[in-house]
Every structure is written in C-alpha cells, then in structure tokens.
Amino acid sequence: MPETLVRIGSYRATTDENGRATLHVPKGSAEIVFWKTGYDAPDHPIEIDAHTSVTIVAAVVPEEDPDAHWKG
C-alpha cells in the first residue's frame, strides 16, 4: 500500500508506490506499527537483526455509513 505510515519506536517512514518502506533502526526487540486511513493491520512485535524484512497484510475497513442510525 503506497503512502502508509510505518513506525518502529521513534523511527518513521512512508511506503513508496510499491508499498515498501526502509527504516534504519538499531538491533533488538521492537514493535512495528502501520497506519493508513481505511485499512487495519495489527501491530507486530519483531526481532531486528542485520537485515530484517517484514511483510504485512492489511484488511480494508469498510466506511461507516453516516445514515446507519436512521436506517434502523
């Protein structure tokens, strides 16, 4: 997904047109967080070593119907 925010601690990046982001972070345990409007992907604990790669599958979140309350 292009233009998705990727965060590991205080390190942040945005995915490119191919849905890829590169972050240079120190080795160790961390949690990787993804955010894009209209999508849901769980936060992932990861163990970072010299060349860690993570693939995330996000679910599309349906838009809320602003009239749902009135439709009953």
N, CA, C and O atoms as a Tripos MOL2 file, in Angstrom:
@<TRIPOS>MOLECULE
protein
  288   287    72     0     0
PROTEIN
NO_CHARGES

@<TRIPOS>ATOM
      1 N           0.8330   -1.1720    0.0000 N.3       1 MET1
      2 CA          0.0000    0.0000    0.0000 C.3       1 MET1
      3 C           0.8850    1.2440    0.0000 C.2       1 MET1
      4 O           1.6360    1.4590    0.9510 O.2       1 MET1
      5 N           0.8130    2.0470   -1.0210 N.am      2 PRO2
      6 CA          1.5890    3.2770   -1.0230 C.3       2 PRO2
      7 C           1.0920    4.2500    0.0390 C.2       2 PRO2
      8 O          -0.0680    4.2130    0.4500 O.2       2 PRO2
      9 N           1.9820    5.1040    0.4640 N.am      3 GLU3
     10 CA          1.6870    6.1700    1.4200 C.3       3 GLU3
     11 C           1.1270    5.6630    2.7480 C.2       3 GLU3
     12 O           0.2240    6.2690    3.3240 O.2       3 GLU3
     13 N           1.6700    4.5510    3.2210 N.am      4 THR4
     14 CA          1.3120    4.0140    4.5260 C.3       4 THR4
     15 C           2.4040    4.4100    5.5090 C.2       4 THR4
     16 O           3.5920    4.2850    5.2110 O.2       4 THR4
     17 N           2.0010    4.8860    6.6740 N.am      5 LEU5
     18 CA          2.9610    5.2510    7.7090 C.3       5 LEU5
     19 C           3.4580    3.9800    8.3920 C.2       5 LEU5
     20 O           2.6590    3.1440    8.8130 O.2       5 LEU5
     21 N           4.7670    3.8370    8.4980 N.am      6 VAL6
     22 CA          5.3950    2.7040    9.1790 C.3       6 VAL6
     23 C           6.2290    3.2820   10.3140 C.2       6 VAL6
     24 O           7.0190    4.2030   10.1080 O.2       6 VAL6
     25 N           6.0460    2.7350   11.5190 N.am      7 ARG7
     26 CA          6.7770    3.2600   12.6710 C.3       7 ARG7
     27 C           7.3580    2.1210   13.4880 C.2       7 ARG7
     28 O           6.6770    1.1360   13.7760 O.2       7 ARG7
     29 N           8.6250    2.2630   13.8600 N.am      8 ILE8
     30 CA          9.2920    1.3660   14.8050 C.3       8 ILE8
     31 C           9.8950    2.2790   15.8590 C.2       8 ILE8
     32 O          10.9070    2.9370   15.6170 O.2       8 ILE8
     33 N           9.2680    2.3180   17.0320 N.am      9 GLY9
     34 CA          9.7100    3.2490   18.0630 C.3       9 GLY9
     35 C           9.6040    4.6700   17.5480 C.2       9 GLY9
     36 O           8.5410    5.0750   17.0780 O.2       9 GLY9
     37 N          10.6870    5.4380   17.6270 N.am     10 SER10
     38 CA         10.6640    6.8180   17.1400 C.3      10 SER10
     39 C          11.0850    6.9260   15.6750 C.2      10 SER10
     40 O          11.1480    8.0320   15.1380 O.2      10 SER10
     41 N          11.3710    5.8100   15.0250 N.am     11 TYR11
     42 CA         11.7650    5.7910   13.6130 C.3      11 TYR11
     43 C          10.5130    5.6660   12.7460 C.2      11 TYR11
     44 O           9.6480    4.8290   12.9990 O.2      11 TYR11
     45 N          10.4350    6.5150   11.7210 N.am     12 ARG12
     46 CA          9.2390    6.5180   10.8790 C.3      12 ARG12
     47 C           9.6130    6.6010    9.4080 C.2      12 ARG12
     48 O          10.6590    7.1330    9.0360 O.2      12 ARG12
     49 N           8.7270    6.0580    8.5860 N.am     13 ALA13
     50 CA          8.8860    6.1480    7.1390 C.3      13 ALA13
     51 C           7.5030    6.0260    6.5170 C.2      13 ALA13
     52 O           6.5410    5.6390    7.1800 O.2      13 ALA13
     53 N           7.4190    6.3560    5.2560 N.am     14 THR14
     54 CA          6.1880    6.1960    4.4910 C.3      14 THR14
     55 C           6.4890    5.2730    3.3230 C.2      14 THR14
     56 O           7.5460    5.3800    2.7020 O.2      14 THR14
     57 N           5.5650    4.3640    3.0190 N.am     15 THR15
     58 CA          5.7940    3.4200    1.9370 C.3      15 THR15
     59 C           5.7940    4.1250    0.5830 C.2      15 THR15
     60 O           5.1470    5.1550    0.3960 O.2      15 THR15
     61 N           6.5390    3.5400   -0.3520 N.am     16 ASP16
     62 CA          6.6250    4.0870   -1.7030 C.3      16 ASP16
     63 C           5.4820    3.5470   -2.5560 C.2      16 ASP16
     64 O           4.5610    2.9120   -2.0420 O.2      16 ASP16
     65 N           5.5470    3.8030   -3.8680 N.am     17 GLU17
     66 CA          4.4740    3.3710   -4.7770 C.3      17 GLU17
     67 C           4.3490    1.8570   -4.8550 C.2      17 GLU17
     68 O           3.3250    1.3490   -5.3140 O.2      17 GLU17
     69 N           5.3780    1.1210   -4.4140 N.am     18 ASN18
     70 CA          5.3280   -0.3470   -4.3860 C.3      18 ASN18
     71 C           4.9250   -0.8860   -3.0190 C.2      18 ASN18
     72 O           4.8930   -2.1000   -2.8140 O.2      18 ASN18
     73 N           4.6170    0.0120   -2.0830 N.am     19 GLY19
     74 CA          4.2170   -0.4180   -0.7410 C.3      19 GLY19
     75 C           5.3880   -0.8000    0.1420 C.2      19 GLY19
     76 O           5.2110   -1.5290    1.1180 O.2      19 GLY19
     77 N           6.5930   -0.3180   -0.1840 N.am     20 ARG20
     78 CA          7.7920   -0.6670    0.5900 C.3      20 ARG20
     79 C           8.3290    0.5470    1.3140 C.2      20 ARG20
     80 O           8.3030    1.6670    0.8040 O.2      20 ARG20
     81 N           8.8180    0.2960    2.5170 N.am     21 ALA21
     82 CA          9.4740    1.3450    3.3020 C.3      21 ALA21
     83 C          10.7700    0.7720    3.8590 C.2      21 ALA21
     84 O          10.8480   -0.4180    4.1640 O.2      21 ALA21
     85 N          11.7740    1.6100    3.9890 N.am     22 THR22
     86 CA         13.0410    1.1990    4.5680 C.3      22 THR22
     87 C          13.3240    2.0700    5.7820 C.2      22 THR22
     88 O          13.2940    3.2980    5.7010 O.2      22 THR22
     89 N          13.5970    1.4230    6.9030 N.am     23 LEU23
     90 CA         13.9670    2.1280    8.1240 C.3      23 LEU23
     91 C          15.2930    1.5740    8.6090 C.2      23 LEU23
     92 O          15.5120    0.3640    8.5590 O.2      23 LEU23
     93 N          16.1650    2.4240    9.0700 N.am     24 HIS24
     94 CA         17.4380    2.0110    9.6420 C.3      24 HIS24
     95 C          17.3170    2.1940   11.1510 C.2      24 HIS24
     96 O          17.3270    3.3150   11.6600 O.2      24 HIS24
     97 N          17.2030    1.0630   11.8590 N.am     25 VAL25
     98 CA         16.9870    1.0800   13.3050 C.3      25 VAL25
     99 C          18.0020    0.1700   13.9800 C.2      25 VAL25
    100 O          18.5560   -0.7230   13.3380 O.2      25 VAL25
    101 N          18.2540    0.3860   15.2710 N.am     26 PRO26
    102 CA         19.2030   -0.4770   15.9810 C.3      26 PRO26
    103 C          18.6460   -1.8910   16.1650 C.2      26 PRO26
    104 O          17.4320   -2.1000   16.1660 O.2      26 PRO26
    105 N          19.5490   -2.8470   16.3200 N.am     27 LYS27
    106 CA         19.1490   -4.2370   16.5740 C.3      27 LYS27
    107 C          18.4090   -4.3360   17.9050 C.2      27 LYS27
    108 O          18.6070   -3.5270   18.8120 O.2      27 LYS27
    109 N          17.5450   -5.3580   17.9960 N.am     28 GLY28
    110 CA         16.8400   -5.6140   19.2420 C.3      28 GLY28
    111 C          15.3610   -5.8830   19.0140 C.2      28 GLY28
    112 O          14.9030   -6.0160   17.8790 O.2      28 GLY28
    113 N          14.6360   -5.9590   20.1030 N.am     29 SER29
    114 CA         13.1920   -6.1970   20.0480 C.3      29 SER29
    115 C          12.4680   -4.8720   19.8640 C.2      29 SER29
    116 O          12.8650   -3.8510   20.4260 O.2      29 SER29
    117 N          11.4130   -4.8990   19.0780 N.am     30 ALA30
    118 CA         10.6380   -3.6870   18.8330 C.3      30 ALA30
    119 C           9.2410   -4.0740   18.3830 C.2      30 ALA30
    120 O           8.9440   -5.2460   18.1490 O.2      30 ALA30
    121 N           8.4070   -3.0840   18.2700 N.am     31 GLU31
    122 CA          7.0700   -3.2930   17.7280 C.3      31 GLU31
    123 C           6.9440   -2.4160   16.4960 C.2      31 GLU31
    124 O           7.2760   -1.2310   16.5280 O.2      31 GLU31
    125 N           6.4660   -3.0010   15.4170 N.am     32 ILE32
    126 CA          6.2920   -2.2530   14.1840 C.3      32 ILE32
    127 C           4.8090   -1.9270   14.0300 C.2      32 ILE32
    128 O           3.9480   -2.7920   14.1870 O.2      32 ILE32
    129 N           4.5340   -0.6720   13.7230 N.am     33 VAL33
    130 CA          3.1620   -0.1650   13.6500 C.3      33 VAL33
    131 C           2.9200    0.3770   12.2460 C.2      33 VAL33
    132 O           3.7760    1.0530   11.6750 O.2      33 VAL33
    133 N           1.7530    0.0770   11.6990 N.am     34 PHE34
    134 CA          1.3570    0.5400   10.3720 C.3      34 PHE34
    135 C           0.0820    1.3380   10.4920 C.2      34 PHE34
    136 O          -0.7850    1.0110   11.3010 O.2      34 PHE34
    137 N          -0.0430    2.3980    9.6820 N.am     35 TRP35
    138 CA         -1.2640    3.1840    9.7130 C.3      35 TRP35
    139 C          -1.5620    3.7530    8.3330 C.2      35 TRP35
    140 O          -0.7030    4.3640    7.6970 O.2      35 TRP35
    141 N          -2.7860    3.5430    7.8870 N.am     36 LYS36
    142 CA         -3.3040    4.1640    6.6680 C.3      36 LYS36
    143 C          -4.8160    4.2150    6.8060 C.2      36 LYS36
    144 O          -5.4500    3.2260    7.1750 O.2      36 LYS36
    145 N          -5.3830    5.3610    6.5110 N.am     37 THR37
    146 CA         -6.8260    5.5240    6.5940 C.3      37 THR37
    147 C          -7.5270    4.4830    5.7300 C.2      37 THR37
    148 O          -7.1710    4.2820    4.5680 O.2      37 THR37
    149 N          -8.5250    3.8250    6.3100 N.am     38 GLY38
    150 CA         -9.3060    2.8370    5.5800 C.3      38 GLY38
    151 C          -8.7630    1.4210    5.6310 C.2      38 GLY38
    152 O          -9.3220    0.5150    5.0120 O.2      38 GLY38
    153 N          -7.6540    1.2220    6.3830 N.am     39 TYR39
    154 CA         -7.0510   -0.1070    6.4870 C.3      39 TYR39
    155 C          -6.7620   -0.4280    7.9510 C.2      39 TYR39
    156 O          -6.6110    0.4710    8.7780 O.2      39 TYR39
    157 N          -6.6870   -1.7090    8.2530 N.am     40 ASP40
    158 CA         -6.3580   -2.1490    9.5990 C.3      40 ASP40
    159 C          -5.2930   -3.2470    9.5100 C.2      40 ASP40
    160 O          -5.4730   -4.2550    8.8270 O.2      40 ASP40
    161 N          -4.1960   -3.0280   10.2090 N.am     41 ALA41
    162 CA         -3.1350   -4.0310   10.3060 C.3      41 ALA41
    163 C          -2.6860   -4.0600   11.7520 C.2      41 ALA41
    164 O          -2.3870   -3.0120   12.3250 O.2      41 ALA41
    165 N          -2.6320   -5.2350   12.3540 N.am     42 PRO42
    166 CA         -2.2220   -5.3060   13.7530 C.3      42 PRO42
    167 C          -0.7620   -4.9020   13.9360 C.2      42 PRO42
    168 O           0.0640   -5.0980   13.0440 O.2      42 PRO42
    169 N          -0.4560   -4.3380   15.0950 N.am     43 ASP43
    170 CA          0.9370   -4.0560   15.4320 C.3      43 ASP43
    171 C           1.6610   -5.3860   15.5570 C.2      43 ASP43
    172 O           1.0680   -6.3790   15.9790 O.2      43 ASP43
    173 N           2.9400   -5.4130   15.1930 N.am     44 HIS44
    174 CA          3.6980   -6.6590   15.1890 C.3      44 HIS44
    175 C           4.9610   -6.5310   16.0150 C.2      44 HIS44
    176 O           5.7800   -5.6500   15.7510 O.2      44 HIS44
    177 N           5.1400   -7.3940   17.0160 N.am     45 PRO45
    178 CA          6.4390   -7.4220   17.6870 C.3      45 PRO45
    179 C           7.4460   -8.0940   16.7510 C.2      45 PRO45
    180 O           7.1330   -9.1110   16.1320 O.2      45 PRO45
    181 N           8.6430   -7.5350   16.6450 N.am     46 ILE46
    182 CA          9.6690   -8.1130   15.7800 C.3      46 ILE46
    183 C          11.0170   -8.1080   16.4870 C.2      46 ILE46
    184 O          11.2460   -7.3430   17.4250 O.2      46 ILE46
    185 N          11.8870   -8.9640   16.0240 N.am     47 GLU47
    186 CA         13.2720   -9.0020   16.4910 C.3      47 GLU47
    187 C          14.1110   -8.5020   15.3180 C.2      47 GLU47
    188 O          14.1350   -9.1210   14.2540 O.2      47 GLU47
    189 N          14.7920   -7.3900   15.5150 N.am     48 ILE48
    190 CA         15.5470   -6.7550   14.4450 C.3      48 ILE48
    191 C          16.9930   -7.2300   14.4940 C.2      48 ILE48
    192 O          17.6570   -7.1580   15.5290 O.2      48 ILE48
    193 N          17.4720   -7.7270   13.3290 N.am     49 ASP49
    194 CA         18.8840   -8.0960   13.2070 C.3      49 ASP49
    195 C          19.4690   -7.3010   12.0390 C.2      49 ASP49
    196 O          18.9430   -6.2400   11.7020 O.2      49 ASP49
    197 N          20.5180   -7.7760   11.4290 N.am     50 ALA50
    198 CA         21.2040   -7.0160   10.3830 C.3      50 ALA50
    199 C          20.2990   -6.6650    9.1930 C.2      50 ALA50
    200 O          20.3670   -5.5480    8.6780 O.2      50 ALA50
    201 N          19.4620   -7.5990    8.7550 N.am     51 HIS51
    202 CA         18.6180   -7.3530    7.5780 C.3      51 HIS51
    203 C          17.2370   -7.9580    7.8010 C.2      51 HIS51
    204 O          16.9110   -8.9970    7.2260 O.2      51 HIS51
    205 N          16.4450   -7.3260    8.6150 N.am     52 THR52
    206 CA         15.1090   -7.8280    8.9050 C.3      52 THR52
    207 C          14.1310   -7.3220    7.8510 C.2      52 THR52
    208 O          14.1400   -6.1430    7.4990 O.2      52 THR52
    209 N          13.2950   -8.2180    7.3550 N.am     53 SER53
    210 CA         12.2650   -7.8700    6.3910 C.3      53 SER53
    211 C          10.9310   -8.3560    6.9350 C.2      53 SER53
    212 O          10.8360   -9.4700    7.4490 O.2      53 SER53
    213 N           9.9080   -7.5310    6.8250 N.am     54 VAL54
    214 CA          8.5860   -7.8710    7.3390 C.3      54 VAL54
    215 C           7.5580   -7.6280    6.2420 C.2      54 VAL54
    216 O           7.5780   -6.5880    5.5840 O.2      54 VAL54
    217 N           6.6640   -8.5840    6.0480 N.am     55 THR55
    218 CA          5.5500   -8.4160    5.1190 C.3      55 THR55
    219 C           4.2700   -8.3720    5.9310 C.2      55 THR55
    220 O           4.0160   -9.2470    6.7590 O.2      55 THR55
    221 N           3.4730   -7.3560    5.6920 N.am     56 ILE56
    222 CA          2.2300   -7.1670    6.4470 C.3      56 ILE56
    223 C           1.0530   -7.2030    5.4790 C.2      56 ILE56
    224 O           1.1000   -6.6150    4.3990 O.2      56 ILE56
    225 N           0.0080   -7.8960    5.8830 N.am     57 VAL57
    226 CA         -1.2340   -7.9200    5.1240 C.3      57 VAL57
    227 C          -2.2590   -7.1240    5.9210 C.2      57 VAL57
    228 O          -2.5320   -7.4290    7.0820 O.2      57 VAL57
    229 N          -2.8150   -6.1150    5.2920 N.am     58 ALA58
    230 CA         -3.7860   -5.2500    5.9560 C.3      58 ALA58
    231 C          -5.1870   -5.5440    5.4350 C.2      58 ALA58
    232 O          -5.3700   -5.9090    4.2730 O.2      58 ALA58
    233 N          -6.1560   -5.3820    6.3020 N.am     59 ALA59
    234 CA         -7.5510   -5.5810    5.9260 C.3      59 ALA59
    235 C          -8.1900   -4.2330    5.6090 C.2      59 ALA59
    236 O          -7.9340   -3.2380    6.2870 O.2      59 ALA59
    237 N          -9.0150   -4.2110    4.5840 N.am     60 VAL60
    238 CA         -9.7610   -2.9990    4.2570 C.3      60 VAL60
    239 C         -10.8780   -2.8470    5.2720 C.2      60 VAL60
    240 O         -11.6270   -3.7880    5.5360 O.2      60 VAL60
    241 N         -10.9820   -1.6650    5.8340 N.am     61 VAL61
    242 CA        -12.0380   -1.3660    6.8040 C.3      61 VAL61
    243 C         -13.1600   -0.6640    6.0390 C.2      61 VAL61
    244 O         -12.9350    0.3890    5.4420 O.2      61 VAL61
    245 N         -14.3690   -1.2390    6.0520 N.am     62 PRO62
    246 CA        -15.4600   -0.6020    5.3130 C.3      62 PRO62
    247 C         -15.7800    0.7730    5.9100 C.2      62 PRO62
    248 O         -15.7120    0.9730    7.1220 O.2      62 PRO62
    249 N         -16.1280    1.7010    5.0360 N.am     63 GLU63
    250 CA        -16.5050    3.0270    5.5080 C.3      63 GLU63
    251 C         -17.7830    2.9380    6.3180 C.2      63 GLU63
    252 O         -18.6850    2.1610    6.0040 O.2      63 GLU63
    253 N         -17.8450    3.7440    7.3620 N.am     64 GLU64
    254 CA        -19.0640    3.7840    8.1670 C.3      64 GLU64
    255 C         -20.1350    4.5390    7.3920 C.2      64 GLU64
    256 O         -19.8530    5.5400    6.7330 O.2      64 GLU64
    257 N         -21.3430    4.0560    7.4780 N.am     65 ASP65
    258 CA        -22.4720    4.7110    6.8350 C.3      65 ASP65
    259 C         -22.9740    5.7860    7.7970 C.2      65 ASP65
    260 O         -23.4600    5.4560    8.8790 O.2      65 ASP65
    261 N         -22.8690    7.0570    7.4300 N.am     66 PRO66
    262 CA        -23.3120    8.1210    8.3450 C.3      66 PRO66
    263 C         -24.8130    8.0910    8.6240 C.2      66 PRO66
    264 O         -25.2790    8.6950    9.5900 O.2      66 PRO66
    265 N         -25.5650    7.3920    7.7850 N.am     67 ASP67
    266 CA        -27.0120    7.3070    7.9710 C.3      67 ASP67
    267 C         -27.4440    6.0020    8.6180 C.2      67 ASP67
    268 O         -28.6430    5.7530    8.7380 O.2      67 ASP67
    269 N         -26.5160    5.1690    9.0350 N.am     68 ALA68
    270 CA        -26.8470    3.8400    9.5880 C.3      68 ALA68
    271 C         -27.8150    3.9400   10.7540 C.2      68 ALA68
    272 O         -28.7190    3.1130   10.8730 O.2      68 ALA68
    273 N         -27.6460    4.9280   11.6110 N.am     69 HIS69
    274 CA        -28.5300    5.0930   12.7720 C.3      69 HIS69
    275 C         -29.9750    5.2720   12.3420 C.2      69 HIS69
    276 O         -30.8840    4.7910   13.0170 O.2      69 HIS69
    277 N         -30.1980    5.9540   11.2340 N.am     70 TRP70
    278 CA        -31.5560    6.2630   10.7680 C.3      70 TRP70
    279 C         -32.1440    5.1350    9.9350 C.2      70 TRP70
    280 O         -33.3550    5.1010    9.7150 O.2      70 TRP70
    281 N         -31.3200    4.2230    9.4740 N.am     71 LYS71
    282 CA        -31.8190    3.1370    8.6390 C.3      71 LYS71
    283 C         -32.3450    1.9690    9.4440 C.2      71 LYS71
    284 O         -33.0180    1.0820    8.9200 O.2      71 LYS71
    285 N         -32.0280    1.9860   10.7160 N.am     72 GLY72
    286 CA        -32.6090    1.0710   11.6120 C.3      72 GLY72
    287 C         -32.1510   -0.2600   11.7990 C.2      72 GLY72
    288 O         -32.7150   -1.0000   12.6050 O.2      72 GLY72
@<TRIPOS>BOND
     1     1     2 1
     2     2     3 1
     3     3     4 2
     4     3     5 am
     5     5     6 1
     6     6     7 1
     7     7     8 2
     8     7     9 am
     9     9    10 1
    10    10    11 1
    11    11    12 2
    12    11    13 am
    13    13    14 1
    14    14    15 1
    15    15    16 2
    16    15    17 am
    17    17    18 1
    18    18    19 1
    19    19    20 2
    20    19    21 am
    21    21    22 1
    22    22    23 1
    23    23    24 2
    24    23    25 am
    25    25    26 1
    26    26    27 1
    27    27    28 2
    28    27    29 am
    29    29    30 1
    30    30    31 1
    31    31    32 2
    32    31    33 am
    33    33    34 1
    34    34    35 1
    35    35    36 2
    36    35    37 am
    37    37    38 1
    38    38    39 1
    39    39    40 2
    40    39    41 am
    41    41    42 1
    42    42    43 1
    43    43    44 2
    44    43    45 am
    45    45    46 1
    46    46    47 1
    47    47    48 2
    48    47    49 am
    49    49    50 1
    50    50    51 1
    51    51    52 2
    52    51    53 am
    53    53    54 1
    54    54    55 1
    55    55    56 2
    56    55    57 am
    57    57    58 1
    58    58    59 1
    59    59    60 2
    60    59    61 am
    61    61    62 1
    62    62    63 1
    63    63    64 2
    64    63    65 am
    65    65    66 1
    66    66    67 1
    67    67    68 2
    68    67    69 am
    69    69    70 1
    70    70    71 1
    71    71    72 2
    72    71    73 am
    73    73    74 1
    74    74    75 1
    75    75    76 2
    76    75    77 am
    77    77    78 1
    78    78    79 1
    79    79    80 2
    80    79    81 am
    81    81    82 1
    82    82    83 1
    83    83    84 2
    84    83    85 am
    85    85    86 1
    86    86    87 1
    87    87    88 2
    88    87    89 am
    89    89    90 1
    90    90    91 1
    91    91    92 2
    92    91    93 am
    93    93    94 1
    94    94    95 1
    95    95    96 2
    96    95    97 am
    97    97    98 1
    98    98    99 1
    99    99   100 2
   100    99   101 am
   101   101   102 1
   102   102   103 1
   103   103   104 2
   104   103   105 am
   105   105   106 1
   106   106   107 1
   107   107   108 2
   108   107   109 am
   109   109   110 1
   110   110   111 1
   111   111   112 2
   112   111   113 am
   113   113   114 1
   114   114   115 1
   115   115   116 2
   116   115   117 am
   117   117   118 1
   118   118   119 1
   119   119   120 2
   120   119   121 am
   121   121   122 1
   122   122   123 1
   123   123   124 2
   124   123   125 am
   125   125   126 1
   126   126   127 1
   127   127   128 2
   128   127   129 am
   129   129   130 1
   130   130   131 1
   131   131   132 2
   132   131   133 am
   133   133   134 1
   134   134   135 1
   135   135   136 2
   136   135   137 am
   137   137   138 1
   138   138   139 1
   139   139   140 2
   140   139   141 am
   141   141   142 1
   142   142   143 1
   143   143   144 2
   144   143   145 am
   145   145   146 1
   146   146   147 1
   147   147   148 2
   148   147   149 am
   149   149   150 1
   150   150   151 1
   151   151   152 2
   152   151   153 am
   153   153   154 1
   154   154   155 1
   155   155   156 2
   156   155   157 am
   157   157   158 1
   158   158   159 1
   159   159   160 2
   160   159   161 am
   161   161   162 1
   162   162   163 1
   163   163   164 2
   164   163   165 am
   165   165   166 1
   166   166   167 1
   167   167   168 2
   168   167   169 am
   169   169   170 1
   170   170   171 1
   171   171   172 2
   172   171   173 am
   173   173   174 1
   174   174   175 1
   175   175   176 2
   176   175   177 am
   177   177   178 1
   178   178   179 1
   179   179   180 2
   180   179   181 am
   181   181   182 1
   182   182   183 1
   183   183   184 2
   184   183   185 am
   185   185   186 1
   186   186   187 1
   187   187   188 2
   188   187   189 am
   189   189   190 1
   190   190   191 1
   191   191   192 2
   192   191   193 am
   193   193   194 1
   194   194   195 1
   195   195   196 2
   196   195   197 am
   197   197   198 1
   198   198   199 1
   199   199   200 2
   200   199   201 am
   201   201   202 1
   202   202   203 1
   203   203   204 2
   204   203   205 am
   205   205   206 1
   206   206   207 1
   207   207   208 2
   208   207   209 am
   209   209   210 1
   210   210   211 1
   211   211   212 2
   212   211   213 am
   213   213   214 1
   214   214   215 1
   215   215   216 2
   216   215   217 am
   217   217   218 1
   218   218   219 1
   219   219   220 2
   220   219   221 am
   221   221   222 1
   222   222   223 1
   223   223   224 2
   224   223   225 am
   225   225   226 1
   226   226   227 1
   227   227   228 2
   228   227   229 am
   229   229   230 1
   230   230   231 1
   231   231   232 2
   232   231   233 am
   233   233   234 1
   234   234   235 1
   235   235   236 2
   236   235   237 am
   237   237   238 1
   238   238   239 1
   239   239   240 2
   240   239   241 am
   241   241   242 1
   242   242   243 1
   243   243   244 2
   244   243   245 am
   245   245   246 1
   246   246   247 1
   247   247   248 2
   248   247   249 am
   249   249   250 1
   250   250   251 1
   251   251   252 2
   252   251   253 am
   253   253   254 1
   254   254   255 1
   255   255   256 2
   256   255   257 am
   257   257   258 1
   258   258   259 1
   259   259   260 2
   260   259   261 am
   261   261   262 1
   262   262   263 1
   263   263   264 2
   264   263   265 am
   265   265   266 1
   266   266   267 1
   267   267   268 2
   268   267   269 am
   269   269   270 1
   270   270   271 1
   271   271   272 2
   272   271   273 am
   273   273   274 1
   274   274   275 1
   275   275   276 2
   276   275   277 am
   277   277   278 1
   278   278   279 1
   279   279   280 2
   280   279   281 am
   281   281   282 1
   282   282   283 1
   283   283   284 2
   284   283   285 am
   285   285   286 1
   286   286   287 1
   287   287   288 2
@<TRIPOS>SUBSTRUCTURE
     1 MET1         2 RESIDUE 1 A MET
     2 PRO2         6 RESIDUE 1 A PRO
     3 GLU3        10 RESIDUE 1 A GLU
     4 THR4        14 RESIDUE 1 A THR
     5 LEU5        18 RESIDUE 1 A LEU
     6 VAL6        22 RESIDUE 1 A VAL
     7 ARG7        26 RESIDUE 1 A ARG
     8 ILE8        30 RESIDUE 1 A ILE
     9 GLY9        34 RESIDUE 1 A GLY
    10 SER10       38 RESIDUE 1 A SER
    11 TYR11       42 RESIDUE 1 A TYR
    12 ARG12       46 RESIDUE 1 A ARG
    13 ALA13       50 RESIDUE 1 A ALA
    14 THR14       54 RESIDUE 1 A THR
    15 THR15       58 RESIDUE 1 A THR
    16 ASP16       62 RESIDUE 1 A ASP
    17 GLU17       66 RESIDUE 1 A GLU
    18 ASN18       70 RESIDUE 1 A ASN
    19 GLY19       74 RESIDUE 1 A GLY
    20 ARG20       78 RESIDUE 1 A ARG
    21 ALA21       82 RESIDUE 1 A ALA
    22 THR22       86 RESIDUE 1 A THR
    23 LEU23       90 RESIDUE 1 A LEU
    24 HIS24       94 RESIDUE 1 A HIS
    25 VAL25       98 RESIDUE 1 A VAL
    26 PRO26      102 RESIDUE 1 A PRO
    27 LYS27      106 RESIDUE 1 A LYS
    28 GLY28      110 RESIDUE 1 A GLY
    29 SER29      114 RESIDUE 1 A SER
    30 ALA30      118 RESIDUE 1 A ALA
    31 GLU31      122 RESIDUE 1 A GLU
    32 ILE32      126 RESIDUE 1 A ILE
    33 VAL33      130 RESIDUE 1 A VAL
    34 PHE34      134 RESIDUE 1 A PHE
    35 TRP35      138 RESIDUE 1 A TRP
    36 LYS36      142 RESIDUE 1 A LYS
    37 THR37      146 RESIDUE 1 A THR
    38 GLY38      150 RESIDUE 1 A GLY
    39 TYR39      154 RESIDUE 1 A TYR
    40 ASP40      158 RESIDUE 1 A ASP
    41 ALA41      162 RESIDUE 1 A ALA
    42 PRO42      166 RESIDUE 1 A PRO
    43 ASP43      170 RESIDUE 1 A ASP
    44 HIS44      174 RESIDUE 1 A HIS
    45 PRO45      178 RESIDUE 1 A PRO
    46 ILE46      182 RESIDUE 1 A ILE
    47 GLU47      186 RESIDUE 1 A GLU
    48 ILE48      190 RESIDUE 1 A ILE
    49 ASP49      194 RESIDUE 1 A ASP
    50 ALA50      198 RESIDUE 1 A ALA
    51 HIS51      202 RESIDUE 1 A HIS
    52 THR52      206 RESIDUE 1 A THR
    53 SER53      210 RESIDUE 1 A SER
    54 VAL54      214 RESIDUE 1 A VAL
    55 THR55      218 RESIDUE 1 A THR
    56 ILE56      222 RESIDUE 1 A ILE
    57 VAL57      226 RESIDUE 1 A VAL
    58 ALA58      230 RESIDUE 1 A ALA
    59 ALA59      234 RESIDUE 1 A ALA
    60 VAL60      238 RESIDUE 1 A VAL
    61 VAL61      242 RESIDUE 1 A VAL
    62 PRO62      246 RESIDUE 1 A PRO
    63 GLU63      250 RESIDUE 1 A GLU
    64 GLU64      254 RESIDUE 1 A GLU
    65 ASP65      258 RESIDUE 1 A ASP
    66 PRO66      262 RESIDUE 1 A PRO
    67 ASP67      266 RESIDUE 1 A ASP
    68 ALA68      270 RESIDUE 1 A ALA
    69 HIS69      274 RESIDUE 1 A HIS
    70 TRP70      278 RESIDUE 1 A TRP
    71 LYS71      282 RESIDUE 1 A LYS
    72 GLY72      286 RESIDUE 1 A GLY
